[in-house]
Amino acid sequence: MYIQLDFESNDPIYTQLKEQIIAGIAKRELLPGDALPSVRVMAKDIGINLHTVNKAYQQLKQEGYILIHRQKGVVIHPDGVEPADDAYRLALKKKLHPLIAEAICKGISREGFLDYVNGIYKEFEQGKEKGEWMD
């Protein structure tokens, strides 16, 4: 899996790293039990502070995406990611609410919004690289 960070983005680097690892899991580029680089190796490989990698890894661990073992290192959770529960669905709704409101304000129709969502969903199902469906 290739990690590409945007150092000019308003999104924190640890958030970008975390989201790319989750995307790798969703695209099946990272499978249950697959090893990730150690905090130090990841930080060196992508040229960021090890505390930034540690923060991303700790959040991924808390959310059940990875396990961190002293002997085995960092691995994608061997049991896979837990299915969505009511708390997750509520959090998802809270994240979508402002996006939909902005889309409506910017004149994007329901159908247009759903086309974007369906295209992105297809990207993950097919394991395509970001943006290929947007021709």
Legacy VTK file of the C-alpha trace (Angstrom):
# vtk DataFile Version 3.0
C-alpha trace
ASCII
DATASET POLYDATA
POINTS 135 float
0.000 0.000 0.000
1.266 3.433 -0.946
0.849 6.276 1.574
0.527 9.737 0.056
0.242 12.691 2.425
-0.690 16.250 1.520
1.438 18.516 3.700
-0.478 21.571 2.412
-3.855 20.176 3.507
-5.842 21.563 6.424
-6.335 17.960 7.572
-3.794 16.887 10.202
-1.138 14.455 8.983
-2.140 11.800 11.551
-5.727 11.984 10.268
-4.582 11.576 6.663
-2.443 8.580 7.627
-5.266 6.994 9.609
-7.747 7.513 6.767
-5.379 6.024 4.196
-4.849 2.914 6.298
-8.623 2.533 6.697
-8.988 2.992 2.926
-6.356 0.282 2.411
-8.413 -2.061 4.572
-11.634 -1.144 2.744
-9.992 -1.760 -0.653
-8.574 -5.059 0.622
-5.021 -3.862 0.023
-4.501 -4.593 3.719
-5.970 -7.854 4.970
-6.583 -9.151 8.489
-3.263 -10.172 10.015
-1.136 -8.124 7.595
1.767 -6.360 9.259
2.208 -2.600 9.181
5.595 -0.958 9.650
6.615 -0.056 13.183
6.016 3.528 14.284
9.690 4.376 13.722
9.919 2.718 10.316
6.653 4.271 9.080
7.749 7.717 10.277
11.112 7.372 8.529
9.629 5.945 5.316
7.108 8.754 4.829
9.192 11.509 6.398
7.083 12.503 9.372
7.488 12.664 13.132
7.137 9.334 14.955
4.651 10.911 17.386
2.381 11.630 14.408
2.461 7.978 13.353
1.942 6.892 16.960
-1.172 9.087 17.237
-2.632 7.590 14.045
-1.841 4.047 15.203
-3.341 4.640 18.654
-6.585 5.917 17.115
-6.700 2.957 14.727
-6.186 0.638 17.695
-8.970 2.317 19.703
-11.330 2.000 16.747
-10.523 -1.700 16.291
-8.677 -1.551 12.961
-5.271 -2.691 14.218
-3.619 -4.544 17.062
-0.288 -3.527 18.530
1.778 -6.383 19.987
5.130 -6.003 21.690
6.531 -9.070 19.943
4.545 -9.121 16.672
4.417 -5.381 16.049
1.487 -3.645 14.383
-1.011 -5.789 12.453
-4.378 -5.302 10.827
-6.901 -6.729 13.286
-6.881 -10.505 12.600
-10.630 -10.787 13.257
-11.448 -7.961 10.848
-13.308 -4.793 11.734
-16.369 -5.037 13.961
-19.671 -4.444 12.124
-21.367 -1.085 12.564
-23.450 -0.690 15.691
-26.019 1.982 16.586
-23.352 4.306 17.996
-21.383 4.124 14.747
-24.511 4.740 12.675
-25.291 7.812 14.771
-21.718 9.098 14.354
-21.951 8.508 10.591
-25.202 10.459 10.439
-23.567 13.350 12.314
-20.684 13.392 9.815
-22.978 13.247 6.792
-25.407 15.910 8.021
-23.153 18.952 7.382
-21.894 17.503 4.082
-25.440 17.139 2.782
-26.384 20.607 4.040
-23.385 22.123 2.227
-24.182 20.203 -0.951
-27.759 21.515 -0.912
-26.530 25.077 -0.342
-24.113 24.695 -3.272
-26.907 23.487 -5.570
-25.996 19.802 -5.731
-29.127 17.720 -6.182
-29.936 14.590 -4.208
-29.216 12.563 -7.326
-25.896 14.351 -7.839
-24.882 13.760 -4.232
-25.845 10.090 -4.453
-23.889 9.772 -7.712
-20.778 10.975 -5.853
-21.435 8.585 -2.977
-22.051 5.653 -5.326
-18.901 6.447 -7.286
-16.758 6.561 -4.164
-18.364 3.387 -2.817
-17.620 1.648 -6.121
-14.009 2.838 -5.875
-13.624 0.924 -2.620
-15.470 -2.142 -3.850
-13.267 -2.361 -6.922
-10.072 -1.331 -5.168
-9.479 1.419 -7.696
-7.191 4.341 -7.106
-8.733 7.581 -5.920
-10.519 9.516 -8.637
-10.599 6.940 -11.450
-14.386 6.881 -11.547
-14.692 10.659 -11.928
-14.081 10.916 -15.717
LINES 1 136
135 0 1 2 3 4 5 6 7 8 9 10 11 12 13 14 15 16 17 18 19 20 21 22 23 24 25 26 27 28 29 30 31 32 33 34 35 36 37 38 39 40 41 42 43 44 45 46 47 48 49 50 51 52 53 54 55 56 57 58 59 60 61 62 63 64 65 66 67 68 69 70 71 72 73 74 75 76 77 78 79 80 81 82 83 84 85 86 87 88 89 90 91 92 93 94 95 96 97 98 99 100 101 102 103 104 105 106 107 108 109 110 111 112 113 114 115 116 117 118 119 120 121 122 123 124 125 126 127 128 129 130 131 132 133 134
